[in-house]
Amino acid sequence: MTIGDWSKYLSVEKEKEYFRNLYTFLNNRSTFDIYPQRGSWFKAFEYSSFTSTRVIILGQDPYHGEGQAEGLSFSVPKGITIPPSLRNIYKELNSDEVDFSQPEHGNLVSWAQQGVLLLNSVLTVEKNSPAAHANHGWEIFTDEVIRILNDNKQHLVFILWGAYANKKSKLIDLDRHLILSSAHPSPFSAHKGFFGCKHFSQANKYLLSTKQQPIRWSIPK
């Protein structure tokens, strides 16, 4: 587990029974194609350190298509077709009051490097099997991440899209942080409140109001 300054808060988790059981489960599934690759399971924490994290965008589980998952929620490597949900995120960015020019790729590393924690609730999946690793321990781990952020930082922005992500709001103190919630950007639900939510400009206004640097949402080509 390579997690930089997160280790102060999270290294104890790997000693807990649920985490050992999780790794036993994953090792027993090693004959299956697991995404992302093992070295990228904690990639979100490598890019967005505990110290730098200002915004959290919570996803559910990684993309399950070959080559898509890279350890960052909603992001895919350059050269991979932009998934439908991310295309809708780009549409919303284009209509929001932020500087954004749409790239021809779906790689969101530039956000992560600015302190946007692109966190999936479940950090692994199996090829063509969405939610294959749900309810095996990852949710305990990532809920703890949310609690640690909630308890040890001030003025974070939690962006929760869809019913699943919105359930995490119970872990967040609204007196300390901002929650932005809406429907999921999936084509099945984006028209139910995701389009027009203006979460990107709202996040930046809150960051500025709490004397923090806004996020540069425009993505380099």
C-alpha positions in Angstrom: 0.0 0.0 0.0 1.8 3.1 -1.2 -0.1 6.1 0.2 2.4 8.7 1.1 1.3 11.0 4.0 -2.0 9.1 4.2 0.0 6.3 5.9 -0.2 8.2 9.2 -4.0 7.7 9.2 -4.5 4.5 7.1 -1.6 2.2 7.8 -3.4 0.8 10.8 -6.2 -0.4 8.5 -4.1 -3.1 6.9 -3.7 -4.8 10.3 -7.5 -5.1 10.8 -9.3 -8.3 10.2 -11.6 -7.0 7.5 -8.6 -5.8 5.5 -6.8 -9.1 5.8 -10.0 -10.9 4.7 -10.2 -8.5 1.8 -6.7 -9.4 0.6 -7.4 -13.1 1.0 -10.4 -12.7 -1.2 -8.4 -10.7 -3.8 -5.6 -13.3 -3.8 -8.1 -16.1 -4.2 -9.5 -14.2 -7.3 -6.0 -13.8 -8.8 -6.8 -16.1 -11.7 -9.4 -13.6 -12.9 -8.7 -10.3 -14.7 -8.8 -7.7 -11.9 -8.9 -4.0 -12.7 -7.0 -1.8 -12.1 -3.7 -3.6 -11.9 -2.5 -4.2 -8.4 0.0 -1.4 -8.5 -2.8 1.1 -9.1 -5.3 0.1 -6.4 -4.3 3.1 -4.3 -3.3 5.5 -7.1 -5.9 8.1 -5.9 -3.9 8.5 -2.7 -0.6 8.8 -4.5 -1.7 11.7 -6.7 -3.8 13.5 -4.0 -2.0 13.5 -0.7 -3.8 13.9 2.5 -2.3 17.4 2.9 -3.3 18.5 -0.5 -6.8 17.1 -0.7 -9.4 19.8 -1.0 -12.2 18.2 -3.1 -13.4 14.6 -3.1 -15.3 13.1 -6.1 -16.7 9.8 -5.1 -17.4 7.0 -7.5 -18.8 3.5 -7.0 -16.4 1.0 -8.4 -13.8 1.0 -11.2 -14.6 0.7 -14.9 -14.7 -3.0 -15.8 -13.7 -2.8 -19.4 -10.1 -3.8 -20.4 -7.6 -0.9 -20.1 -10.1 1.5 -18.6 -9.5 1.5 -14.8 -6.4 3.3 -13.5 -7.2 3.9 -9.8 -9.0 7.2 -10.2 -12.7 7.5 -10.2 -14.3 8.5 -13.5 -10.8 8.7 -15.2 -9.4 6.6 -18.0 -5.9 6.5 -19.5 -5.2 8.5 -22.6 -5.9 6.4 -25.7 -9.0 4.8 -24.1 -12.4 5.8 -25.4 -14.1 8.4 -23.0 -16.8 6.5 -21.1 -20.4 7.9 -21.3 -20.5 9.2 -17.7 -17.3 11.1 -18.2 -18.6 12.5 -21.5 -21.6 13.9 -19.5 -19.2 15.3 -16.9 -17.5 17.2 -19.8 -20.9 18.4 -21.0 -21.6 19.8 -17.6 -18.2 21.4 -17.4 -18.8 23.1 -20.8 -22.0 24.6 -19.5 -20.7 25.6 -16.1 -19.2 28.9 -15.2 -15.6 27.6 -15.2 -12.8 27.7 -17.7 -12.9 24.4 -19.6 -11.9 23.3 -23.0 -12.8 19.6 -23.7 -9.9 17.3 -24.3 -9.9 14.3 -26.6 -9.1 12.0 -23.8 -10.5 11.0 -20.4 -7.5 11.3 -18.2 -8.2 13.3 -15.0 -4.7 13.2 -13.4 -4.4 17.0 -13.7 -7.4 17.2 -11.2 -5.8 14.7 -8.8 -2.5 16.5 -8.8 -4.3 19.6 -7.6 -5.9 17.9 -4.6 -9.0 16.4 -6.1 -9.3 12.9 -4.5 -10.9 10.8 -7.2 -12.0 8.0 -4.9 -14.0 5.0 -5.7 -15.9 3.3 -2.9 -14.7 -0.1 -4.1 -11.2 -0.1 -5.4 -11.1 -3.2 -7.6 -13.4 -5.0 -10.0 -13.3 -8.0 -12.4 -13.4 -7.8 -16.2 -16.9 -7.3 -17.5 -18.4 -7.8 -14.0 -19.5 -4.6 -12.4 -19.6 -4.6 -8.6 -17.9 -8.0 -8.5 -15.8 -6.9 -5.5 -18.6 -5.1 -3.6 -19.2 -6.0 0.0 -15.8 -7.6 0.5 -14.2 -4.9 2.6 -13.3 -2.1 0.3 -16.3 0.0 1.5 -15.1 -0.3 5.1 -11.7 1.1 4.0 -13.1 4.0 1.9 -15.7 4.9 4.5 -12.8 5.3 6.9 -11.0 7.5 4.4 -14.1 9.8 4.4 -14.3 9.8 8.2 -10.6 10.7 8.5 -11.0 13.6 6.1 -14.1 14.7 7.8 -12.5 14.6 11.3 -9.0 15.9 10.5 -9.6 18.6 7.9 -11.7 21.7 7.4 -13.6 23.2 4.5 -13.5 20.2 2.1 -15.8 19.8 -0.9 -17.5 16.4 -1.2 -19.0 15.9 -4.6 -21.6 13.1 -4.4 -23.3 12.0 -7.7 -26.0 9.4 -7.6 -27.9 7.6 -4.9 -25.0 5.3 -3.9 -22.6 8.2 -3.4 -25.2 10.3 -1.6 -25.5 7.6 1.1 -22.0 8.7 2.2 -23.3 12.1 3.3 -24.0 10.6 6.7 -20.3 10.4 7.3 -19.8 14.2 6.6 -20.2 17.1 9.0 -22.0 19.9 7.2 -20.7 22.4 9.7 -17.1 21.7 8.6 -17.5 20.9 4.9 -19.6 21.4 1.8 -21.5 18.6 0.2 -22.6 18.9 -3.4 -25.0 16.2 -4.5 -27.0 15.4 -7.6 -28.1 12.6 -9.9 -25.3 10.4 -11.4 -23.8 11.6 -14.7 -24.6 8.2 -16.3 -26.7 8.5 -19.5 -29.5 6.8 -17.6 -29.8 9.6 -14.9 -27.9 12.7 -16.0 -31.1 14.4 -17.1 -32.6 14.0 -13.6 -30.5 16.7 -12.0 -26.8 16.2 -13.0 -27.0 18.5 -16.0 -27.2 22.1 -14.7 -25.9 21.2 -11.2 -22.9 23.6 -11.6 -20.9 21.7 -9.0 -17.5 22.7 -10.5 -18.1 26.5 -10.1 -19.8 25.9 -6.7 -16.8 24.0 -5.5 -14.5 26.8 -6.6 -16.6 29.5 -5.0 -16.5 27.6 -1.7 -12.8 27.1 -1.9 -12.2 30.8 -2.6 -14.6 31.7 0.3 -12.5 29.6 2.7 -9.2 31.1 1.4 -8.2 28.1 -0.7 -7.0 27.9 -4.2 -9.7 27.0 -6.8 -9.4 23.9 -9.0 -8.3 24.4 -12.6 -10.9 22.2 -14.1 -9.7 22.6 -17.7 -7.7 19.5 -18.6 -4.4 19.7 -20.6 -4.4 18.0 -24.0 
